[in-house]
Amino acid sequence: MRTPATLPPLFDADAWIGAWPFALRPEQTAAGLAARLAAAGIARALVSPLAAVLAPDSMPANEHLLRETRPYPELLPLPLLDLRLSHWRDDLARLAADARIRAIRIAPGWHHFSWNSREIDELADALHLRRLGLVVTARLEDERQRHHALRIRGPSVSVLSRLLRRLAPVRVLCTGLYLREILALAEHDNLFADTAMAEWDDTFHVLLEKVSARRLCFGSLSPFLSLPANVAKIRTARLGSRVHRDIACSNLERFLSP
């Protein structure tokens, strides 16, 4: 199958602003990210704050994200909620008051909360009530390339599978999954997965043998991965026009729709 002659605009499911202390790269600002995405042909992006991953309280970074992205309507803020904090319910209410927020992100590998805790069920109820989606960060970096002192483990396939069953009424986007992990979770109807970390010979052909084309979303994982490489992966994929549009933008639009 040929690549369609006219390709749809890209909607990035996984981009970040801020600085990362374990890599020698400049801080990525909202203005800089907007310029880089536009140069790469990406029309819109979900954007989260790196500072919220490591900070003892994620809300200052989330509030900075809301301020920084306001001049850039193409950057949709995706705040990071830390369920370890006793005030996470109040944080969620404050974040949901911003009309731009259509989903909330959690980073279980970094925040080490229990998947068996009541907070998971409370979060599911709160998101369902507000008609918000949930983004689960499986990983931020390729384990082979991150700093040797980091021993961060994301949720396993079995844990994610149990989570998806518990969160059945909630739309769940898992970012940073490897190809084999996406394939292993394909049975779950409420799962969306980004393709940033999925790499194989003819990646999309392998994925689409088992995964619905309506469950895959383009993601760049910028600034951790090469932006041009991930754009080229979707741009050169041999897909039909409808499937190409679904993965490039429509699926993420559907995930974010209340």
DRENROMI-823235 format. One record per atom (N, C-alpha, C): atom name; x, y, z. Coordinates in steps of 0.02 Angstrom, whole numbers. Example, Ala and Ser with C-alpha at 12.3 -4.5 7.8 and 13.67 -1.06 7.14 Angstrom:
('N', (660, -284, 390));
('CA', (615, -225, 390));
('C', (660, -165, 390));
('N', (642, -112, 354));
('CA', (684, -53, 357));
('C', (645, 2, 394));
end
This chain:
('N', (42, -60, 0));
('CA', (0, 0, 0));
('C', (44, 62, 0));
('N', (28, 110, -41));
('CA', (68, 171, -47));
('C', (51, 220, 9));
('N', (100, 263, 22));
('CA', (88, 319, 67));
('C', (43, 369, 32));
('N', (-12, 393, 65));
('CA', (-56, 441, 32));
('C', (-19, 503, 8));
('N', (-39, 530, -49));
('CA', (-5, 588, -77));
('C', (-14, 649, -32));
('N', (-74, 657, -4));
('CA', (-88, 713, 41));
('C', (-93, 686, 112));
('N', (-47, 706, 155));
('CA', (-44, 680, 222));
('C', (-79, 728, 271));
('N', (-113, 701, 320));
('CA', (-149, 744, 368));
('C', (-102, 779, 415));
('N', (-125, 833, 447));
('CA', (-83, 866, 498));
('C', (-73, 820, 557));
('N', (-16, 825, 589));
('CA', (0, 781, 645));
('C', (-22, 812, 711));
('N', (-47, 770, 755));
('CA', (-67, 789, 823));
('C', (-26, 745, 870));
('N', (21, 776, 904));
('CA', (71, 741, 945));
('C', (42, 723, 1013));
('N', (44, 660, 1031));
('CA', (15, 637, 1094));
('C', (63, 641, 1153));
('N', (126, 658, 1141));
('CA', (175, 651, 1196));
('C', (233, 699, 1187));
('N', (225, 762, 1210));
('CA', (279, 811, 1209));
('C', (285, 843, 1278));
('N', (345, 869, 1293));
('CA', (360, 895, 1359));
('C', (396, 961, 1355));
('N', (385, 1004, 1405));
('CA', (426, 1064, 1412));
('C', (463, 1062, 1478));
('N', (517, 1101, 1482));
('CA', (557, 1103, 1542));
('C', (626, 1075, 1531));
('N', (663, 1067, 1586));
('CA', (731, 1041, 1584));
('C', (732, 972, 1615));
('N', (779, 930, 1593));
('CA', (788, 863, 1619));
('C', (859, 858, 1646));
('N', (868, 846, 1711));
('CA', (936, 850, 1740));
('C', (983, 794, 1720));
('N', (957, 742, 1688));
('CA', (998, 684, 1671));
('C', (1020, 684, 1598));
('N', (1011, 739, 1564));
('CA', (1030, 743, 1493));
('C', (1059, 812, 1478));
('N', (1110, 815, 1436));
('CA', (1142, 878, 1418));
('C', (1105, 909, 1358));
('N', (1047, 935, 1373));
('CA', (1009, 970, 1321));
('C', (978, 1032, 1352));
('N', (968, 1084, 1313));
('CA', (940, 1146, 1340));
('C', (867, 1136, 1362));
('N', (846, 1180, 1406));
('CA', (776, 1178, 1428));
('C', (730, 1191, 1369));
('N', (677, 1152, 1365));
('CA', (629, 1160, 1311));
('C', (571, 1204, 1336));
('N', (566, 1264, 1309));
('CA', (513, 1310, 1327));
('C', (452, 1298, 1284));
('N', (396, 1327, 1304));
('CA', (335, 1322, 1263));
('C', (346, 1355, 1195));
('N', (378, 1413, 1195));
('CA', (391, 1448, 1132));
('C', (436, 1407, 1087));
('N', (489, 1379, 1116));
('CA', (536, 1339, 1077));
('C', (503, 1276, 1051));
('N', (462, 1243, 1092));
('CA', (428, 1182, 1071));
('C', (379, 1198, 1014));
('N', (341, 1251, 1021));
('CA', (293, 1270, 968));
('C', (329, 1280, 902));
('N', (387, 1312, 903));
('CA', (426, 1324, 842));
('C', (452, 1259, 813));
('N', (478, 1215, 856));
('CA', (505, 1151, 832));
('C', (451, 1107, 802));
('N', (393, 1105, 834));
('CA', (338, 1065, 809));
('C', (314, 1091, 741));
('N', (307, 1157, 736));
('CA', (285, 1186, 673));
('C', (334, 1171, 617));
('N', (399, 1175, 632));
('CA', (449, 1161, 581));
('C', (447, 1089, 558));
('N', (425, 1044, 603));
('CA', (421, 973, 587));
('C', (355, 954, 555));
('N', (309, 1002, 548));
('CA', (245, 988, 518));
('C', (193, 961, 567));
('N', (204, 973, 632));
('CA', (157, 950, 683));
('C', (111, 1009, 701));
('N', (46, 999, 693));
('CA', (-2, 1054, 701));
('C', (-21, 1067, 773));
('N', (-25, 1013, 814));
('CA', (-45, 1018, 883));
('C', (-8, 966, 925));
('N', (-7, 977, 991));
('CA', (26, 930, 1035));
('C', (-2, 933, 1105));
('N', (-6, 875, 1137));
('CA', (-18, 872, 1209));
('C', (49, 883, 1243));
('N', (51, 928, 1291));
('CA', (115, 949, 1321));
('C', (111, 943, 1397));
('N', (162, 912, 1427));
('CA', (166, 903, 1499));
('C', (230, 935, 1526));
('N', (232, 951, 1591));
('CA', (291, 983, 1620));
('C', (340, 933, 1651));
('N', (402, 934, 1628));
('CA', (452, 888, 1656));
('C', (464, 900, 1730));
('N', (459, 962, 1752));
('CA', (472, 977, 1823));
('C', (424, 940, 1869));
('N', (364, 925, 1845));
('CA', (315, 891, 1887));
('C', (333, 818, 1900));
('N', (378, 790, 1859));
('CA', (398, 721, 1869));
('C', (441, 714, 1932));
('N', (486, 762, 1943));
('CA', (536, 756, 1997));
('C', (520, 799, 2058));
('N', (478, 848, 2052));
('CA', (465, 894, 2107));
('C', (426, 860, 2163));
('N', (437, 881, 2226));
('CA', (398, 853, 2281));
('C', (324, 869, 2277));
('N', (307, 923, 2243));
('CA', (238, 942, 2231));
('C', (231, 960, 2157));
('N', (187, 926, 2122));
('CA', (182, 936, 2049));
('C', (145, 999, 2029));
('N', (107, 1030, 2074));
('CA', (63, 1085, 2054));
('C', (99, 1148, 2032));
('N', (154, 1169, 2063));
('CA', (188, 1228, 2036));
('C', (208, 1219, 1962));
('N', (232, 1160, 1945));
('CA', (250, 1147, 1875));
('C', (189, 1146, 1831));
('N', (133, 1118, 1855));
('CA', (71, 1118, 1817));
('C', (46, 1189, 1805));
('N', (49, 1231, 1856));
('CA', (27, 1300, 1849));
('C', (71, 1338, 1800));
('N', (136, 1324, 1802));
('CA', (182, 1354, 1753));
('C', (164, 1332, 1683));
('N', (147, 1268, 1675));
('CA', (127, 1242, 1610));
('C', (66, 1279, 1584));
('N', (16, 1289, 1626));
('CA', (-45, 1323, 1605));
('C', (-30, 1395, 1582));
('N', (14, 1428, 1618));
('CA', (32, 1497, 1599));
('C', (72, 1498, 1534));
('N', (121, 1454, 1529));
('CA', (167, 1455, 1472));
('C', (133, 1436, 1406));
('N', (85, 1392, 1409));
('CA', (53, 1369, 1347));
('C', (-5, 1413, 1325));
('N', (-27, 1458, 1368));
('CA', (-87, 1498, 1351));
('C', (-79, 1538, 1285));
('N', (-19, 1567, 1270));
('CA', (-13, 1603, 1206));
('C', (-9, 1557, 1145));
('N', (-7, 1491, 1156));
('CA', (3, 1444, 1101));
('C', (-55, 1394, 1099));
('N', (-109, 1410, 1064));
('CA', (-167, 1365, 1063));
('C', (-152, 1297, 1033));
('N', (-97, 1291, 996));
('CA', (-79, 1226, 968));
('C', (-49, 1180, 1021));
('N', (-30, 1207, 1079));
('CA', (-3, 1167, 1134));
('C', (-58, 1157, 1186));
('N', (-83, 1096, 1190));
('CA', (-137, 1080, 1237));
('C', (-106, 1055, 1302));
('N', (-117, 1090, 1358));
('CA', (-84, 1070, 1421));
('C', (-111, 1004, 1446));
('N', (-65, 961, 1467));
('CA', (-81, 896, 1496));
('C', (-46, 891, 1564));
('N', (-79, 914, 1618));
('CA', (-46, 916, 1684));
('C', (-32, 846, 1711));
('N', (16, 844, 1756));
('CA', (37, 781, 1787));
('C', (14, 780, 1860));
('N', (-26, 731, 1878));
('CA', (-54, 726, 1945));
('C', (-14, 675, 1985));
('N', (3, 692, 2046));
('CA', (41, 648, 2090));
('C', (-7, 620, 2144));
('N', (-25, 556, 2137));
('CA', (-74, 526, 2182));
('C', (-45, 512, 2252));
('N', (20, 521, 2262));
('CA', (48, 512, 2329));
('C', (28, 569, 2375));
('N', (11, 626, 2347));
('CA', (-2, 686, 2386));
('C', (-73, 686, 2413));
('N', (-82, 703, 2475));
('CA', (-148, 701, 2506));
('C', (-196, 750, 2473));
('N', (-170, 802, 2441));
('CA', (-213, 853, 2411));
('C', (-224, 844, 2337));
('N', (-213, 783, 2311));
('CA', (-219, 773, 2239));
('C', (-290, 786, 2214));
('N', (-340, 773, 2256));
('CA', (-410, 785, 2235));
('C', (-422, 860, 2224));
('N', (-395, 900, 2270));
('CA', (-401, 973, 2261));
('C', (-362, 996, 2199));
('N', (-304, 966, 2188));
('CA', (-264, 982, 2128));
('C', (-304, 967, 2065));
('N', (-336, 909, 2064));
('CA', (-375, 890, 2005));
('C', (-431, 939, 1993));
('N', (-466, 959, 2046));
('CA', (-520, 1007, 2038));
('C', (-496, 1073, 2010));
('N', (-438, 1097, 2034));
('CA', (-410, 1160, 2010));
('C', (-390, 1154, 1936));
('N', (-361, 1098, 1918));
('CA', (-339, 1089, 1849));
('C', (-398, 1083, 1801));
('N', (-449, 1046, 1823));
('CA', (-507, 1034, 1780));
('C', (-547, 1098, 1768));
('N', (-535, 1149, 1809));
('CA', (-570, 1213, 1799));
('C', (-546, 1249, 1737));
('N', (-487, 1231, 1712));
('CA', (-462, 1260, 1649));
('C', (-494, 1223, 1591));
('N', (-530, 1259, 1549));
('CA', (-568, 1228, 1495));
('C', (-525, 1192, 1444));
('N', (-460, 1207, 1443));
('CA', (-415, 1174, 1395));
('C', (-398, 1103, 1416));
('N', (-408, 1085, 1479));
('CA', (-388, 1020, 1504));
('C', (-439, 967, 1483));
('N', (-417, 919, 1444));
('CA', (-460, 864, 1422));
('C', (-435, 796, 1448));
('N', (-377, 795, 1481));
('CA', (-351, 733, 1509));
('C', (-300, 750, 1563));
('N', (-286, 702, 1606));
('CA', (-237, 708, 1659));
('C', (-185, 653, 1651));
('N', (-122, 669, 1665));
('CA', (-68, 620, 1659));
('C', (-46, 597, 1729));
('N', (-27, 533, 1734));
('CA', (6, 507, 1793));
('C', (70, 472, 1770));
('N', (119, 470, 1816));
('CA', (185, 440, 1801));
('C', (201, 389, 1856));
('N', (173, 330, 1853));
('CA', (179, 281, 1908));
('C', (250, 260, 1922));
('N', (292, 255, 1871));
('CA', (361, 234, 1883));
('C', (400, 283, 1925));
('N', (382, 345, 1922));
('CA', (417, 397, 1958));
('C', (385, 413, 2025));
('N', (320, 404, 2031));
('CA', (286, 425, 2092));
('C', (268, 367, 2139));
('N', (277, 306, 2117));
('CA', (276, 247, 2161));
('C', (214, 241, 2204));
('N', (156, 254, 2176));
('CA', (95, 241, 2215));
('C', (72, 170, 2201));
('N', (32, 143, 2245));
('CA', (9, 74, 2240));
('C', (-49, 69, 2190));
('N', (-45, 21, 2146));
('CA', (-99, 10, 2098));
('C', (-160, -21, 2132));
('N', (-151, -47, 2192));
('CA', (-208, -76, 2228));
('C', (-241, -26, 2275));
('N', (-218, 35, 2275));
('CA', (-244, 85, 2322));
('C', (-312, 110, 2301));
('N', (-348, 137, 2349));
('CA', (-414, 164, 2335));
('C', (-409, 227, 2292));
('N', (-350, 259, 2292));
('CA', (-341, 320, 2252));
('C', (-353, 306, 2177));
('N', (-336, 247, 2154));
('CA', (-347, 231, 2084));
('C', (-421, 230, 2068));
('N', (-461, 199, 2112));
('CA', (-533, 197, 2101));
('C', (-563, 267, 2108));
('N', (-539, 306, 2155));
('CA', (-564, 375, 2163));
('C', (-546, 417, 2102));
('N', (-485, 408, 2076));
('CA', (-465, 445, 2016));
('C', (-509, 426, 1958));
('N', (-523, 362, 1949));
('CA', (-566, 339, 1895));
('C', (-634, 371, 1899));
('N', (-663, 372, 1960));
('CA', (-729, 402, 1969));
('C', (-727, 477, 1954));
('N', (-674, 511, 1977));
('CA', (-669, 584, 1967));
('C', (-661, 600, 1893));
('N', (-621, 562, 1858));
('CA', (-611, 575, 1786));
('C', (-674, 560, 1747));
('N', (-707, 505, 1765));
('CA', (-769, 487, 1730));
('C', (-822, 541, 1740));
('N', (-827, 567, 1802));
('CA', (-875, 619, 1817));
('C', (-861, 682, 1776));
('N', (-797, 699, 1768));
('CA', (-778, 760, 1732));
('C', (-769, 747, 1657));
('N', (-777, 685, 1637));
('CA', (-770, 665, 1567));
('C', (-700, 681, 1540));
('N', (-651, 666, 1581));
('CA', (-581, 676, 1563));
('C', (-548, 609, 1549));
('N', (-499, 609, 1505));
('CA', (-460, 549, 1492));
('C', (-401, 544, 1539));
('N', (-370, 486, 1540));
('CA', (-311, 474, 1582));
('C', (-253, 454, 1538));
('N', (-196, 488, 1546));
('CA', (-134, 470, 1511));
('C', (-87, 438, 1562));
('N', (-66, 377, 1548));
('CA', (-20, 340, 1591));
('C', (49, 338, 1558));
('N', (99, 367, 1591));
('CA', (167, 368, 1564));
('C', (202, 303, 1582));
('N', (210, 260, 1533));
('CA', (246, 197, 1546));
('C', (321, 209, 1554));
('N', (348, 252, 1512));
('CA', (419, 270, 1518));
('C', (432, 336, 1482));
('N', (485, 369, 1505));
('CA', (506, 431, 1473));
('C', (567, 421, 1428));
('N', (608, 373, 1445));
('CA', (671, 363, 1409));
('C', (680, 289, 1392));
('N', (716, 277, 1339));
('CA', (739, 209, 1324));
('C', (787, 188, 1380));
('N', (772, 132, 1412));
('CA', (813, 110, 1469));
('C', (887, 103, 1451));
('N', (901, 90, 1389));
('CA', (971, 81, 1368));
('C', (1009, 147, 1363));
('N', (974, 203, 1365));
('CA', (1005, 268, 1354));
('C', (1002, 314, 1414));
('N', (967, 295, 1466));
('CA', (959, 341, 1523));
('C', (1019, 336, 1570));
('N', (1022, 383, 1617));
('CA', (1078, 387, 1664));
('C', (1082, 323, 1705));
('N', (1145, 299, 1715));
('CA', (1155, 233, 1747));
('C', (1130, 230, 1818));
('N', (1122, 287, 1852));
('CA', (1101, 286, 1922));
('C', (1025, 280, 1929));
('N', (988, 289, 1875));
('CA', (915, 285, 1879));
('C', (892, 213, 1875));
('N', (848, 196, 1920));
('CA', (819, 128, 1922));
('C', (743, 134, 1922));
('N', (718, 170, 1874));
('CA', (646, 183, 1870));
('C', (614, 128, 1828));
('N', (563, 96, 1857));
('CA', (527, 44, 1821));
('C', (454, 66, 1811));
('N', (433, 65, 1750));
('CA', (363, 80, 1736));
('C', (320, 20, 1750));
('N', (255, 28, 1744));
('CA', (209, -28, 1757));
('C', (219, -84, 1707));
('N', (216, -146, 1730));
('CA', (222, -203, 1686));
('C', (158, -212, 1645));
('N', (162, -255, 1595));
('CA', (103, -269, 1553));
('C', (46, -297, 1596));
('N', (62, -341, 1642));
('CA', (10, -371, 1684));
('C', (-23, -318, 1729));
('N', (17, -272, 1755));
('CA', (-11, -218, 1797));
('C', (-54, -172, 1754));
('N', (-30, -154, 1696));
('CA', (-69, -111, 1651));
('C', (-134, -145, 1630));
('N', (-131, -210, 1619));
('CA', (-191, -247, 1600));
('C', (-243, -244, 1655));
('N', (-222, -255, 1718));
('CA', (-268, -251, 1774));
('C', (-295, -180, 1781));
('N', (-252, -130, 1771));
('CA', (-272, -60, 1777));
('C', (-326, -44, 1725));
('N', (-316, -66, 1663));
('CA', (-363, -51, 1610));
('C', (-431, -82, 1625));
('N', (-432, -139, 1657));
('CA', (-496, -170, 1676));
('C', (-530, -129, 1730));
('N', (-492, -106, 1779));
('CA', (-520, -66, 1833));
('C', (-546, 1, 1809));
('N', (-514, 28, 1757));
('CA', (-531, 94, 1731));
('C', (-577, 90, 1670));
('N', (-613, 35, 1664));
('CA', (-652, 22, 1603));
('C', (-694, 81, 1578));
('N', (-726, 121, 1621));
('CA', (-766, 177, 1594));
('C', (-723, 236, 1570));
('N', (-657, 235, 1586));
('CA', (-614, 292, 1572));
('C', (-571, 278, 1510));
('N', (-564, 329, 1468));
('CA', (-518, 323, 1411));
('C', (-447, 328, 1436));
('N', (-404, 280, 1417));
('CA', (-335, 277, 1442));
('C', (-287, 278, 1383));
('N', (-242, 327, 1383));
('CA', (-189, 330, 1334));
('C', (-123, 313, 1368));
('N', (-91, 259, 1347));
('CA', (-26, 239, 1375));
('C', (28, 264, 1328));
('N', (74, 304, 1355));
('CA', (128, 331, 1315));
('C', (194, 297, 1334));
('N', (239, 292, 1286));
('CA', (304, 263, 1299));
('C', (305, 187, 1300));
('N', (255, 155, 1273));
('CA', (255, 81, 1270));
('C', (298, 57, 1212));
('N', (334, 2, 1223));
('CA', (369, -31, 1168));
('C', (318, -69, 1126));
('N', (338, -86, 1065));
('CA', (293, -120, 1019));
('C', (264, -183, 1049));
('N', (306, -224, 1080));
('CA', (282, -288, 1107));
('C', (231, -276, 1163));
('N', (237, -221, 1199));
('CA', (190, -206, 1253));
('C', (122, -184, 1224));
('N', (123, -145, 1171));
('CA', (61, -126, 1138));
('C', (24, -188, 1113));
('N', (61, -233, 1082));
('CA', (30, -295, 1057));
('C', (0, -335, 1114));
('N', (34, -339, 1171));
('CA', (10, -379, 1227));
('C', (-53, -350, 1259));
('N', (-65, -284, 1250));
('CA', (-122, -251, 1280));
('C', (-179, -238, 1231));
('N', (-173, -266, 1171));
('CA', (-219, -249, 1117));
('C', (-291, -268, 1131));
('N', (-303, -314, 1177));
('CA', (-371, -338, 1191));
('C', (-415, -286, 1227));
('N', (-385, -236, 1257));
('CA', (-422, -189, 1298));
('C', (-453, -134, 1255));
('N', (-518, -128, 1257));
('CA', (-554, -81, 1214));
('C', (-545, -9, 1235));
('N', (-527, 3, 1299));
('CA', (-520, 73, 1321));
('C', (-448, 97, 1315));
('N', (-404, 58, 1283));
('CA', (-334, 77, 1275));
('C', (-322, 115, 1211));
('N', (-287, 171, 1218));
('CA', (-254, 205, 1162));
('C', (-179, 202, 1176));
('N', (-138, 198, 1125));
('CA', (-65, 194, 1135));
('C', (-30, 239, 1085));
('N', (20, 275, 1108));
('CA', (59, 315, 1061));
('C', (115, 272, 1032));
('N', (143, 294, 977));
('CA', (190, 252, 939));
('C', (263, 275, 945));
('N', (277, 322, 990));
('CA', (344, 351, 993));
('C', (399, 299, 1005));
('N', (385, 251, 1051));
('CA', (436, 201, 1069));
('C', (427, 135, 1032));
('N', (378, 131, 989));
('CA', (366, 69, 952));
('C', (411, 68, 890));
('N', (458, 23, 889));
('CA', (506, 19, 833));
('C', (513, -53, 810));
('N', (508, -63, 745));
('CA', (518, -129, 715));
('C', (525, -119, 640));
('N', (543, -171, 604));
('CA', (541, -168, 532));
('C', (467, -161, 512));
('N', (451, -107, 476));
('CA', (383, -93, 456));
('C', (337, -92, 518));
('N', (351, -46, 563));
('CA', (318, -42, 628));
('C', (243, -45, 624));
('N', (213, -5, 581));
('CA', (140, -1, 580));
('C', (108, -64, 551));
('N', (141, -97, 505));
('CA', (116, -160, 478));
('C', (112, -212, 534));
('N', (164, -215, 575));
('CA', (165, -264, 630));
('C', (111, -247, 681));
('N', (105, -184, 699));
('CA', (54, -164, 748));
('C', (-16, -178, 724));
('N', (-29, -161, 662));
('CA', (-98, -166, 637));
('C', (-120, -237, 624));
('N', (-75, -285, 627));
('CA', (-96, -355, 623));
('C', (-137, -375, 683));
('N', (-128, -340, 739));
('CA', (-162, -359, 801));
('C', (-199, -301, 834));
('N', (-178, -239, 822));
('CA', (-206, -181, 856));
('C', (-250, -142, 808));
('N', (-308, -120, 833));
('CA', (-353, -80, 791));
('C', (-319, -14, 773));
('N', (-327, 5, 710));
('CA', (-299, 69, 687));
('C', (-329, 128, 724));
('N', (-387, 118, 756));
('CA', (-420, 172, 792));
('C', (-394, 179, 864));
('N', (-344, 140, 882));
('CA', (-317, 142, 950));
('C', (-244, 167, 952));
('N', (-216, 184, 895));
('CA', (-147, 207, 892));
('C', (-144, 282, 879));
('N', (-97, 315, 913));
('CA', (-89, 388, 906));
('C', (-16, 404, 893));
('N', (-5, 452, 848));
('CA', (63, 477, 837));
('C', (89, 511, 900));
('N', (152, 496, 917));
('CA', (184, 530, 973));
('C', (258, 540, 957));
('N', (286, 594, 982));
('CA', (357, 608, 969));
('C', (401, 596, 1029));
('N', (373, 600, 1090));
('CA', (411, 598, 1152));
('C', (469, 648, 1150));
('N', (454, 707, 1124));
('CA', (502, 762, 1123));
('C', (507, 792, 1193));
('N', (567, 806, 1219));
('CA', (632, 808, 1186));
('C', (675, 745, 1195));
('N', (646, 690, 1220));
('CA', (685, 631, 1234));
('C', (706, 592, 1171));
('N', (662, 591, 1122));
('CA', (676, 555, 1060));
('C', (684, 604, 1002));
('N', (709, 579, 947));
('CA', (719, 621, 888));
('C', (652, 640, 857));
('N', (638, 704, 855));
('CA', (576, 728, 825));
('C', (572, 711, 750));
('N', (624, 726, 710));
('CA', (620, 709, 639));
('C', (610, 634, 627));
('N', (641, 592, 667));
('CA', (635, 520, 657));
('C', (564, 496, 669));
('N', (532, 521, 722));
('CA', (463, 499, 735));
('C', (414, 527, 684));
('N', (427, 587, 660));
('CA', (385, 614, 606));
('C', (393, 572, 543));
('N', (455, 555, 526));
('CA', (467, 515, 466));
('C', (434, 447, 471));
('N', (431, 419, 532));
('CA', (402, 352, 541));
('C', (329, 351, 519));
('N', (291, 402, 537));
('CA', (221, 405, 517));
('C', (213, 431, 446));
('N', (255, 479, 427));
('CA', (248, 508, 360));
('C', (262, 457, 305));
('N', (308, 412, 317));
('CA', (328, 364, 265));
('C', (293, 297, 271));
('N', (249, 289, 322));
('CA', (215, 225, 331));
('C', (168, 211, 272));
('N', (168, 150, 251));
('CA', (126, 129, 195));
('C', (57, 111, 221));
('N', (14, 162, 225));
('CA', (-52, 155, 253));
('C', (-103, 187, 207));
('N', (-165, 163, 211));
('CA', (-218, 196, 174));
('C', (-234, 264, 203));
('N', (-268, 306, 165));
('CA', (-280, 375, 186));
('C', (-318, 379, 252));
('N', (-369, 337, 261));
('CA', (-409, 340, 322));
('C', (-368, 318, 382));
('N', (-331, 264, 375));
('CA', (-290, 239, 430));
('C', (-236, 290, 447));
('N', (-206, 320, 396));
('CA', (-155, 370, 407));
('C', (-182, 428, 447));
('N', (-242, 452, 430));
('CA', (-272, 508, 465));
('C', (-290, 488, 537));
('N', (-316, 427, 545));
('CA', (-333, 404, 612));
('C', (-273, 408, 659));
('N', (-217, 381, 637));
('CA', (-157, 378, 679));
('C', (-125, 447, 686));
('N', (-125, 485, 633));
('CA', (-92, 550, 633));
('C', (-128, 600, 678));
('N', (-195, 598, 681));
('CA', (-230, 649, 719));
('C', (-298, 629, 745));
('N', (-337, 591, 707));
('CA', (-408, 580, 725));
('C', (-417, 541, 789));
('N', (-374, 491, 801));
('CA', (-381, 450, 861));
('C', (-369, 491, 924));
('N', (-320, 535, 922));
('CA', (-306, 576, 980));
('C', (-363, 627, 991));
('N', (-391, 653, 938));
('CA', (-448, 697, 943));
('C', (-507, 660, 977));
('N', (-516, 597, 957));
('CA', (-570, 557, 986));
('C', (-556, 541, 1059));
('N', (-494, 527, 1076));
('CA', (-476, 514, 1146));
('C', (-492, 575, 1189));
('N', (-481, 635, 1163));
('CA', (-491, 696, 1201));
('C', (-563, 721, 1201));
('N', (-605, 690, 1161));
('CA', (-675, 712, 1157));
('C', (-714, 689, 1218));
('N', (-752, 734, 1250));
('CA', (-790, 715, 1309));
('C', (-847, 668, 1292));
end
